[in-house]
């Protein structure tokens, strides 16, 4: 109920009401952004995106119905747009590896493990090697790769899934990682 009142006040130009919504939802918006970008952006970038979200709320308050849902959707969209602009290229010998597709976790790996991972990736055959490299090391989206290769998004996702499975099986067979 309070959100509706604050939203109405924002529509009438109340900066105080906007400040109250920022106080109430800034941590929430930052969590949504962090969950969207993982560790790809700095804390300063996340705060900048959060500021943009609240500025958009100020500008577009007339079209907002449910504040929390609108903030979450806007935060996700702005975070994804920022990621598109910031393409961090991870070399094959990077000291960091993605723990899984949805949660990036910086994990130090030894030289032995890094070399084993590089060898495992290079064992993938074309076009799987190119797809895997573009997605995981060049941060290209499935959609972008599908357009470039002429394959469907489903085919790209399936090749990524099979590539991850091949890497896992190879690394377990080489006793680099244990089966968890």
N, C-alpha and C positions, 0 to 999 in steps of 0.2 A: 504494500500500500504506500509506503514511504517513497519507493522508487517512482511511482506514478506521480506523486506530488512533486518530487524533485524534477522529474522530466518535464512536467508542466511549467515549473519555474524556469527551467533552462530555456524552454520555448519562448518564454517572456523575457529572456536575456539575463537571467540571474547567474552571475559568475559564482556566487556563494553556493548555489545549488549544485553547480558543476563540481566545485571543490568538495562538496559532501559526497558526491558519487565517486569522485576520484579517490577520496579517503576510504570509501567502502569497498571499491572494486579494484584498486590498483594492484594489490597482491594477486587477486584472481586473474586479472588480465595478464600479468607477468608469468604466471604458471601456465596459462594457455599458450602463450608465446613460446616459453621454454619447452613445453611438451611438443610443440610443432617444429621447432628448429633444432632441438637437441643441444649439442655443444658446438654447432656450426657458427654461432654468432657470439659476440662478446656481451657482457652485461650492459655495456653502454648502448649497444645496438638494440637490445631488448627494451631498455628504458626509452629509447627513441621511438621504437614501434609503439610502446604503450602510450607515449605522449601523442603520437599520431592518431591512435584509436580514440582517445578522449577528445582530441581536437575535432575528429570526424563526428563524434557524438554532438559536440557543440554546433557544428555546421548543419548536421542532418537530423536534429532532434525531432523535427516535424514528422519524419517518416518512421520513427522508432516506436514500437509497441511494447515489446518486452525487453527491458534494459539489459538484464544479465545475458540473455541469449544473443542479443544484438552485439554486445561487447565481445562475447566469445567468438562469434562468427567473424566479426570485423578483425579481431586480433589474429585469428588463424589466417585470414586472407592477406592481411598486411605482412604477417611473418613469412608466408609463402612467397609473396611478391619480393620481399627483401632477399630471401634465399635465391631467387632467380637472378637477382642482380649481383649476388656475391657467390661466385662459383669457386669454391675452395678445391683445388686439385690436390689429391693425395697421391704421391708417387707410390709405386709398387713396393718400395723398400721403406715405407712409412713406419714409424714406431708405434702407430696407433691403428687399432682395428675395430671395426664396428661389432659390438656384441650381438646385435641382431638388427633386423631391418627397421624396427620401430623405436629402438632406444639406443642412441649412440653413447658408448661408454669408452672413455679413453683408458686403454689398458696397455701398460708397457709389456713388450714382448722381447725376449732375448734375441741375439743375433741368429742363433740356431733356428728359433721359431720363425723369425722374420724371413730367413732364407728358405725355410721349408714352405712358408706361405707363398712366397714369390714363385717357387718351383711349382707348387700346386696350381696356382693361377695360370701359369704359362703352359700347363698340361691341357688346359681347355682348348678345344679346337674351334676354328672359325665356323660360324659367326659368334659362337658362345663367348669366346675370349673377348671379342670387340664389345659385345653387349655388356658383359660383366665389367669390363674396364670402364666403359662409358658410364654405367650406372653407379658403380661403387667408388671409382677413383676420380671421375670427372663430374660427379653429382648430377648427371643428366637424368631427367625423369623418364619413366616408362613411355609416356606419350611422345616425348621428343625422339626417343630411340625408335619407336614404332614408325613415326613419320619418316625418319631418315632411312630406315631399312626396308620400308614397305611391308613390314609384318604387322599383324594385329597386336594390340596391347596384351591380349591374353597369351599370345605366342611368346612375347617378350617375357612376361611374368613367369611362364612355364620354363623358359630357358634359364632364367635367373634362379628359380627354385631348384632345377636340376643341377645347375652349376654349383650352388651352395652345397647340395647333397654330395656331389663329386668331391668338392674340396674337403668337406667334413670326413668323408670316408677315407680319402687319401691321407689326411693328417692323422686320423685315428690309426690307420694301417701302419703309418711310419712312426707311430707312438710319439708324435709331437704333442697331441692333445689326447686326453682320455675321453671316453664316451660318457657324457653327463646326461 
